Amino acid sequence: MAKGQLKGQRMSFTEINFDTDPEWRSIVVNETGHRTVPVIFDLREDTPIFVGGSDHLQRYLK
């Protein structure tokens, strides 16, 4: 769902698969407390903004 929303807005994104890169899972959980996927960050500014998951992304893009 999140990828479709981002593509619809013509926004680029990078997908990191936690199953093939479990180190990233630990980093994200430690930094955000977010334990479900997707985990979305807005990297357009100098400081990354933690958006949340797909539901959060819908609200964030409005």
C-alpha positions in Angstrom: 0.0 0.0 0.0 2.8 2.5 0.9 4.7 1.8 -2.3 1.6 2.5 -4.3 0.9 5.8 -2.4 4.5 7.0 -3.0 4.4 6.0 -6.7 1.1 7.8 -7.0 2.7 11.0 -5.6 5.8 10.4 -7.9 8.0 10.2 -4.9 11.1 8.0 -4.8 11.8 5.5 -2.1 14.3 2.9 -1.0 13.1 -0.4 0.2 15.1 -2.4 2.8 14.0 -5.9 3.4 14.4 -6.7 7.1 14.3 -10.5 6.3 17.5 -10.2 4.2 19.0 -7.4 6.3 18.1 -8.1 10.0 20.6 -5.6 11.3 18.4 -2.8 10.0 15.4 -4.2 11.9 17.3 -3.9 15.2 18.4 -0.3 14.3 14.9 0.8 13.3 13.2 -0.8 16.4 15.8 0.7 18.7 15.5 4.2 17.2 11.7 4.4 16.7 10.1 1.6 18.8 8.1 0.8 15.6 7.9 -3.1 15.2 5.8 -3.5 12.2 6.5 -2.9 8.5 6.6 -0.8 6.6 8.6 1.8 8.5 8.6 5.1 6.6 11.0 8.0 6.9 10.9 11.3 5.0 14.5 12.0 4.0 13.9 15.1 1.9 15.3 17.4 4.6 18.7 17.4 6.4 17.1 15.7 9.4 15.1 12.5 8.7 11.5 12.5 9.8 10.0 9.3 11.1 6.5 9.1 9.5 5.4 5.7 10.8 3.6 3.0 8.8 1.2 3.0 5.9 -1.7 4.5 7.8 0.6 7.3 9.0 1.9 7.9 5.5 -1.7 8.5 4.2 -2.2 11.3 6.8 1.4 12.6 6.3 0.9 13.1 2.5 -2.4 15.0 2.9 
